[in-house]
Amino acid sequence: MKQRVVAKYWLETGDDPMRAAEVIAGEQSSGTFLKLATETPELKERSGARVESLEILEIVDTPSLPGGMKSKRYTRCLLTLSWPLENFGTCLPTLMATIAGNLFELHQVSGLRLLALQLPDAFAKAYPGPAFGIEGTRKLCGVSQGPIIGTIIKPSVGLNPEQTAEQVKLLVDGGIDFIKDDELQADGPHCPFEERVVAVMKVVNEAAHRSGRKAMVAFNITGELDQMKHRHDFVVRHGGTCVMVCLNSIGLVGLSAIRRHSTLPIHAHRAGWGYLSRSPALGWDFAAWQPMWRLAGADHLHVNGLRNKFSDDDATVIAAARSVVQPLFEDQPMKAVPVFSSAQTGLQALDTFNVLGNSDLIVTAGGGIFGHPHGVSAGVAALREAWEAAQAGIDIQTYAATRPALKSALSFW
């Protein structure tokens, strides 16, 4: 049997649902808006997309999206399509154009969301996936168990390299495991990338010499491809252990190229995820979006956080976190590290631990650490102690009774 790519969609249409499904399948493979003599039955059998299933969910009176065909009723359904691998091979950019291309714009479509994606094993042979994952990240951070406690440089922008290094010194002296640039900070004139790396790594390396453990700093190398490679190499030369990229800015090609070049873990930020996902009637579920980025080499993937400041509810965050650790292929799981962020404190630790069933994750808390009334060191200690309580199954208030940093944190978290 030929290998096929399978995608599942939520579809809303004012047309006959099966006719709409066939239009989508044709548009995204060998067909077009009218019958062509060159699309022979043999060609369509070989190269056409196939409607594998269509399940009617409900009928509504009004369309979810503007601009489509007018109708008295709109049918919502679950649609599964498949494509022969020979249409695009193992090329991720062409795969993206196939499963998430013009179909969103079709006249028949008043709502369409990509829910799930199943890829054949050929992709595992074509792409290396994450180079480090949780095991490699733990080794570089010196954290053998428990969550990797992290934070983000704040303010996001506005600090110069020396001021940034001053913040980093407070964090590494306080025992932080992981620090990341904000996605807004890359190589601006006020805080040039190379000057920032030199200043920050001086502090990190000195602290590592004293303690024997080096904090991981994810420097944002996002930029043009040549710039990103140069910035990666600059981080390596100064003893850095991680680089960060904004996925929607650099694309699959950019990430794949950096993965082939990089000798460090790649921290993958999903800035812009809202425009791909926020409408329930349009875009992507994270479960369908993340496999391609794991294939292309993302070691760490942001999944938002429980009780966050954005629009994702807890169920969405939990599903996203679980999806990045689900094996992509039987022989090559290519698991990424889920990164929890956005208004995170120790109060989410127990629920996060319970839904994942482990602490193989990075948790980044900005205000939850910097806002501690007794300073950054106490903020780091409090977050770590909250996770210790969660993993031990001890009530956080009880655990805090003999731990001053955690007890004080509970008053402002």
MOGIZI-V720350 format. One record per backbone hydrogen bond with DSSP energy under -0.5 kcal/mol. NH is the residue of the N-H (numbers start at 1). CO is the residue of the C=O. If there is no record, write none. Layout:
BEGIN
nh:NH co:CO
nh:NH co:CO
END
This chain:
BEGIN
nh:5 co:83
nh:6 co:118
nh:7 co:81
nh:8 co:116
nh:9 co:79
nh:10 co:113
nh:11 co:9
nh:11 co:77
nh:12 co:111
nh:13 co:75
nh:14 co:108
nh:15 co:108
nh:20 co:16
nh:21 co:17
nh:22 co:18
nh:23 co:19
nh:24 co:20
nh:25 co:21
nh:26 co:22
nh:27 co:23
nh:28 co:24
nh:29 co:26
nh:31 co:26
nh:39 co:36
nh:40 co:38
nh:44 co:40
nh:45 co:41
nh:46 co:42
nh:47 co:43
nh:48 co:44
nh:49 co:25
nh:50 co:82
nh:52 co:50
nh:52 co:80
nh:53 co:80
nh:55 co:78
nh:56 co:54
nh:57 co:76
nh:58 co:76
nh:60 co:74
nh:65 co:110
nh:69 co:107
nh:74 co:60
nh:75 co:13
nh:76 co:58
nh:77 co:11
nh:78 co:55
nh:79 co:9
nh:79 co:77
nh:80 co:53
nh:81 co:7
nh:81 co:79
nh:82 co:50
nh:83 co:5
nh:85 co:3
nh:87 co:84
nh:88 co:85
nh:89 co:85
nh:91 co:88
nh:92 co:90
nh:95 co:91
nh:96 co:92
nh:97 co:93
nh:98 co:94
nh:99 co:95
nh:100 co:96
nh:101 co:98
nh:104 co:101
nh:105 co:102
nh:106 co:102
nh:106 co:103
nh:109 co:106
nh:110 co:12
nh:110 co:108
nh:111 co:12
nh:112 co:281
nh:113 co:10
nh:114 co:283
nh:115 co:8
nh:115 co:113
nh:116 co:8
nh:118 co:6
nh:123 co:120
nh:124 co:121
nh:125 co:121
nh:126 co:122
nh:127 co:123
nh:129 co:295
nh:136 co:132
nh:137 co:133
nh:138 co:134
nh:139 co:135
nh:140 co:136
nh:141 co:137
nh:142 co:138
nh:143 co:138
nh:144 co:142
nh:148 co:361
nh:149 co:147
nh:150 co:148
nh:150 co:363
nh:151 co:178
nh:153 co:180
nh:164 co:160
nh:165 co:161
nh:166 co:162
nh:167 co:163
nh:168 co:164
nh:169 co:165
nh:170 co:166
nh:171 co:167
nh:172 co:168
nh:173 co:169
nh:174 co:170
nh:175 co:172
nh:176 co:171
nh:177 co:149
nh:178 co:149
nh:179 co:216
nh:180 co:151
nh:181 co:218
nh:185 co:182
nh:186 co:184
nh:191 co:188
nh:192 co:189
nh:196 co:192
nh:197 co:193
nh:198 co:194
nh:199 co:195
nh:200 co:196
nh:201 co:197
nh:202 co:198
nh:203 co:199
nh:204 co:200
nh:205 co:201
nh:206 co:202
nh:207 co:203
nh:208 co:204
nh:209 co:205
nh:210 co:206
nh:211 co:207
nh:212 co:208
nh:215 co:213
nh:216 co:177
nh:218 co:179
nh:218 co:216
nh:219 co:217
nh:219 co:242
nh:221 co:219
nh:221 co:244
nh:222 co:244
nh:228 co:224
nh:229 co:225
nh:230 co:226
nh:231 co:227
nh:232 co:228
nh:233 co:229
nh:234 co:230
nh:235 co:231
nh:236 co:232
nh:237 co:233
nh:238 co:234
nh:239 co:236
nh:240 co:235
nh:242 co:217
nh:243 co:265
nh:244 co:219
nh:245 co:267
nh:247 co:245
nh:247 co:269
nh:249 co:246
nh:250 co:246
nh:251 co:247
nh:254 co:250
nh:255 co:251
nh:256 co:252
nh:257 co:253
nh:258 co:254
nh:259 co:255
nh:260 co:256
nh:261 co:257
nh:262 co:258
nh:265 co:241
nh:267 co:243
nh:267 co:265
nh:268 co:266
nh:268 co:300
nh:269 co:245
nh:269 co:267
nh:273 co:270
nh:275 co:272
nh:276 co:272
nh:276 co:273
nh:277 co:273
nh:277 co:274
nh:278 co:274
nh:282 co:279
nh:283 co:112
nh:284 co:276
nh:285 co:114
nh:288 co:285
nh:289 co:285
nh:290 co:286
nh:292 co:289
nh:293 co:289
nh:294 co:290
nh:295 co:291
nh:296 co:292
nh:297 co:293
nh:297 co:294
nh:298 co:293
nh:299 co:266
nh:300 co:266
nh:301 co:337
nh:302 co:268
nh:303 co:304
nh:303 co:339
nh:304 co:339
nh:308 co:305
nh:317 co:313
nh:318 co:314
nh:319 co:315
nh:320 co:316
nh:321 co:317
nh:322 co:318
nh:323 co:319
nh:324 co:320
nh:325 co:322
nh:326 co:323
nh:328 co:333
nh:329 co:332
nh:336 co:324
nh:337 co:299
nh:338 co:336
nh:338 co:360
nh:339 co:301
nh:340 co:338
nh:340 co:362
nh:341 co:304
nh:348 co:345
nh:349 co:346
nh:352 co:348
nh:353 co:349
nh:354 co:350
nh:355 co:351
nh:356 co:352
nh:357 co:353
nh:361 co:359
nh:362 co:338
nh:363 co:148
nh:364 co:340
nh:365 co:150
nh:365 co:363
nh:369 co:366
nh:370 co:366
nh:371 co:367
nh:372 co:369
nh:375 co:372
nh:379 co:375
nh:380 co:376
nh:381 co:377
nh:382 co:378
nh:383 co:379
nh:384 co:380
nh:385 co:381
nh:386 co:382
nh:387 co:383
nh:388 co:384
nh:389 co:385
nh:390 co:386
nh:391 co:387
nh:392 co:388
nh:393 co:389
nh:393 co:390
nh:394 co:389
nh:399 co:395
nh:400 co:396
nh:401 co:397
nh:401 co:398
nh:402 co:399
nh:403 co:400
nh:407 co:403
nh:408 co:404
nh:409 co:405
nh:410 co:406
nh:411 co:408
nh:412 co:409
nh:413 co:409
END
